Amino acid sequence: MSEGRLGSAVRAALPYMGVTIVTLVVLDLVLIATGLFPPVGRYGHADVGWVASPPSDSVLSYQCYDQPTRSSVTIQRNERGYRTDLSEVELARPNDWFELAVTGDSHTDQCMTNEEMHFGVMAGELTAAGVENAVFSFGAGRYSPLQEYLAVVQGVRDFESDALVINLYTGNDFYDILRVDDRPHLVESVDGYEIAPPVWYTFDDPTKVKRSRIAHAVGQVSDQVGVGTTWTRLRYLRAAARDQGGGVGSVVGYLSDIRRATQSDAGYAAAFAAQILNQQLFFWHFPGTRQESVDRIAYLLSMIREEHPGILLVMSPIPSYQLAGEQPVDQMFLDVLESLPFTYEEGAQLEGELYAELRGVAESNGWLFVDNLETLRGYDRSERLYNDFDYHVTRTAMELIGRTQAESILEYLEGRGER
């Protein structure tokens, strides 16, 4: 079509486009005025980004389906969504027990009974040792360490908890502390860092109520095809590359490797990318972000210590399948690694260095450090410690971690003469 014909076609279409736009605007205004077909937003949580379970009116039992074991499990949550069978009133009531708040990511919120989870095992071991206690836990998949803290801090204050246990997952939490998507995050400030609000793109901004039906419909289509999320992700990666003196090549290389890492024979195909490789690939392609991550973790632990000077703070890191070194290594993991720019040993070394750095910053800020890595590596391997569906810790590993936590806490209490 010639340029003249194209111009004529556009001019001919303009009146129809104008009529269509005006009609849609009028229709939208009528729907808003009458209250018909209100938009149903997927609103995020202003304080933590999202929650694993919303508040309720009482302690409730929930059914979940555990994919690795193909079984249904019943768990209890109280009014705040905390995993415990104790109500808010019971937790807030003056008592003589040792109260612990526990938090973490998906490794602290698996489809297992509360008693089978590491915090339940820990509570049982403390009770057996004569330490009357109460434990409440709240974790969620994809949480960053900052979100993990913010998810329970109000409970710590309201219930005057004696201890806070953070189960930082070293397989991806160093990467998650850098993320801004749908989550509160740390940004540089004059005094070091400060907490900034989430950048909303998977969830809707909870401070803005949707009114326009047409805009909502357009947004729904955009979400379905992934335009909004892709654009936000590219902006974030481009900023990371720019800060590291890199360019488009770094972004393309990272995205290409992530695509390869998500292709596996695991029950959840993206398990290795989500649980282990995304963090390693991000630090590989944007190397300066690794130190920034450690700096943010150090600031967070220091901030928590300043906000809670009188309680026991426990850093209980959970290592990944790769760092724990479970043998023999699953072939499907080795197959994925063959297409990536580093070896199994190099990836394990990177996470091991991060684990050691975490220990250093935790102990320097007055945290009790629980060495779950030593415990898991010392296991005789008769049963799997990580499932082969999504590579989360199994009930066997949960028991080992819970016992190790209890042993460390009991040793601390004995040292202070509190047993």
N, C-alpha and C positions, 0 to 999 in steps of 0.2 A: 504493500500500500504506500502510495506517495505521501510526502509530507503534507501536501495540500489536502488530500483526501482524509488523512488522519486528523488534521485540524478541524475539518468540517464535521467529522464524526464526533469529535469531542464536544464541539459547540452544540451539535444536535442533541447530545446526551445530557448536557448540563441542566436543562429545564427538568428532565425526569429525575436526575440526581437530586436537584433542589427540592422537588416535591417529595421524594422519598425521605430525605433528611428531615424536612418540616413535619411530615407525617409521623415519623418515629419520635421526634421530640414531643409533639402534641400527645401521642399515645403514651409516652413515658410520663408526662405531667399528669395525665388523667389517671393512670395507674397509681401514681404516687398519692394523688389527692384522694382517691377512693380506697387506698390501702389494699388493692387487689394484687395478688401474686408478689408478695414482698420477697426481696432477695434473701436467700438463706446463706449467710456468710460462714466461712470456715475460720472463725476467729481464733487468733493465737492467745496466749496468756501474757499479759503485760509484764509480769515479774520474771517468769522463767522461760517464756517462749511457747511451751506446750507442757501438758502434764500427762502422766500415764493413766491417772484416774482422777476424775473431778470430785469435788466435795460432795458429801451426802448428809443425810439427817441422822445416821446411826452407823454402828459397826455392821458391815455387810460382808457376805460371802460371795465370791465371784468364781465363775468357771472359766478356765482357759484351756487351750488345746496345745499340748507339747508335741511339736512336730518330730523331734528326734526319737521319742519313745512312742509316738502315736497314741497318746493317752490323755484323758481329761483330768484336770487337777483343780482342786478347790483352794482358793486363797482368801484370807481375811484382810480387809482394810477398814480403818476407822473413818470418822467423819471428814477428816482432812485428806483422805486418800492414802494415809500412811499404812504400810503393811505391818499390822499388829492387831491383836484381838482386844486391846485396851482402848477404851473410849477417851475422848478429850478430857472429860471430867476425871477419869481415873489417872491419866498421865499428869494432870495439873494438880491433883490432890497432894498435900504435904505427906511425905513418906520417907522411909529410911532406906529405900532401895537405891542401887547404883543405876542411874538411867543413862542409856546410850542412844544417841541419834546416829543412824547409819544412812549413807547415801552413795550413789555411784551411777553408772550407766546401765546398759542392758544386762551386764553381768551381775547387777544387784537387783534386777527385776525380771528374773526368769520364771517360766511356767513350772514352778515347783512349790510345794507347800512352804509356808513360812518356816516351819521347823527344819525343812531340808535345805533351805538357803543358808549361806555362810553365816548370816547374822543370827539365824535361828540356832544353828550349831553352836555358835559362840555363846549365845544366851544359855543354852543347856549346859555347856562346859563350866560357865561361871557359877551357875546354880549348883552343879555337882561339887564344885570346890567351896561351897558355902557362902558365895556372894549373891545375896538376893538382888535381882536386877529386873529392869524393864527395858525393852528394846523396841524402837519404832524405826522403820526404814522407808525411804522413798528414792527410787531410781527410775530412769527412763532411757530407752534406746536413743542413741545419738547425742545424749547430754554431754556438754563440755564440763570440765572441772568447776568452772564458775557456776554453771547451771546446777550442778550437783549440790554445791553449797547453798545457793539461793533457794533451792527446793525445800530445805529443811531448817534454814536459819530461824524462821519465825517459831517453829516448834521448839528449837533449842532454847530460845528466849522465853517463850510462854510457859514451857514445862520445866524450866531451870535444869536442863540436862547436865549431867556430870561429865559426859564425854561425847565427842563427835568423831565418828569413824568415816573416812572417805576412802572408798575403794576405787582409786584411780586406775583405769585400764591403760596400761602402757602401750598397747597395740595401736591405739588411735587417739587417745586423749591429748597428746601433745599437739596433734594436728587440730583437734576440735577446739582447743583453747584459742586458736587463731581465727576460727570461723565467725562470720557475722550473720549468716542466714537464719532468720527466724529465732534468733537467740540474743540475749544480752551478752555483751562482749567487752573486753578491755581495750581502751584506746589510750595513746600516750597523752600525758598532761604535764603540767609544770612540776607536780610532785611525784611523777612517775607514771601512774596509770589511773584511769577512772572508768567507771562502768557506764557504757553507752547503751541505749535501747536497741532492740532488734531491728534488723533490716528485713521487713516483711516481704516475702515473695511466694512461699508455699502456703502460709496462713494469711488471713486478712488482719489488718491492723485493728485490734480490739478497741482502740480509742475513737475509731471512725465508723459510724453506723452506715451501712449501705442503704441508699434510697433509690437510685436510678436502676430500673429494671434492665434497660438497654445496655448500660455500662456493665452491669453484672453479667449479662449474657455474653457480651464481647470478651469479658475477662475469663469466663468459663471456657470459651472456645480456645483462648490463648493458653490457658492452663493445660487443656487437653493435648494440644500440639507441642507444649513445652517451650513456647516462645519466651515467656517471662522468666522462667527459671534458667533457661539457657543463657539469656542475655545477662542476667545478674551474675551468674557463675563466670561468664567470660570477663565481665568487668572486674570481678574480684581477682581472677587469675592474672589479668593484664596488669592490675595494680601491683600484685606480688612480683611479677616479672620486672616491672619498672623499678620497684624498690631495690631489686637485686641487680640492676644494670642489665637485665635480660631483655628479650623482645618477644615477638610473636612466635619465634621458634621454640622458646621454652614452653609457652602455652600449648602449642600444637603437640610437642613431644610428650608433655604430661597427659593431655587428653587421649593421645594415641595409646600410651602405655596403660592408662586406666581402662580403656576399652578392652585391651587384651587381658587385663587382670580380672575383669568381670566375667570372663568366659571360662568356666570350669565345670567339672562333672559333679561338684558337690550338690547336695539337695537344694541349697540356695546358691545359685550360680555365682552371685557376686560376693559370696562369703569371704573369700581371701582378700578381695579388694577392700571390703568394708571393715574387716576385723584387723587386717595387718598391712596390706600393700599400699593402700591409699596414702597413709602417713609416710611410708618409706619413699614412695614416688614423689610426693610433694617436696620432701626435703632434698631429694636427689635433683629435681629440676629447679628448685628455688632454695639453694643451700643456706642462704642467710637467714631464712625463716626458722631454722632449727634453734639458733641461739635466742631469737625473739620469743619462741615458744617457751624455752626454759626460763627466760626472764619473766614472762607473764605468770608461769607457774610459781616462781619464787615470790613474786609480788602478791599473788593470791594467798599463798600460805602465810606470808607475813601479815597481810591484811586481816586474815581470819584470827591469827594469834592476837593482834591488837584489839580486835572486837570481842574476843573471849579470853581474857587473860587468866581467868581462874578455873578453867576446865581442862580436862585431858583431851588433847587433840591427837588422833591416831591416823597416820598415813599407812594404808594397807593396799599397796599396789597389786593389781592382778596382771600377770604377764600374759602375753599372747601364746598361742599354740607353738609358734616358731621359737620364741625365746625360752619357753619351758623345755623345749628340746625333746618332746615326746618321740620315741623311736618304736618301730621304724617310721620315717617320715612318709606320710601318705603320698602316693605317686601322683595323684591329681594335683597336689600342691606343687610338686617338682615340675610337672608339665607346664603349669602356668608360669613358673619362674623362668623357664627356658626362653620365653619371649620377652623377658624384661632385662633392663640394663645392669642388674646386679645379681649376685649369687645368693643362695640360701644362707651361707655363712656370713656374707656381708650384711644382709638384712638383720640377722640375729645380732650381729655385733653392734649395729646402729641402735637397736632397741635396748640392748644391754647397756650401752653407754648412757642412754636416756634414763634407764632405771637407776643407774649409779648416781647420775646427776640429781635425780629426784630424791634419792636418799640423802644426799648432801644438803640440799636446800631445805628438806624437811627437818633434819636434825639440827641444822643451824638456826631454825626458827622455833625450836622447842617442841617439835612434834615427836611422838613415839612412832618409830618406824617398824612395821611388821614385815619381815622378809619372807613373803609367800613364795618367791622364786626358789629359794633354797629348799623349802618344803616340797614343792612340786617336783623339782629336779631330783630330790632324794627318794621319791616314790618308786616302788619296785616294778611299776608298769604292768601289773596283772590286769588292771582295768583301765579303760581310756579315761584321760583327764579332760579331754575336749571332744565333743561329739563331731561326727563327720557330716552333719547337715549344715549348720551355720557356724561351727567352730567356736561355740561358747563352752564354758566350763561345765562339766558333768556333775552329778550328785557326789561322785567320789572326790572330785576336786573341791567341791563346796565344803565337804566334811573336813578335808585337810586344811583348807583356808580358815574355816571357823575355829578349828582347834588351835591353829597357830595364832590367830588373833587373841583367843582367850588366854593362851599361855603368856603372850607378851603383856596383856593387861594385868594378869594375875601377878606377874613378876614386878610390874610397875607398882601395883597396890601394896605388895609385900615390902618393897623398898621404901615406901612411905609410911609403913606401919598401919595401913588401912584395912588389913584383913584380920 
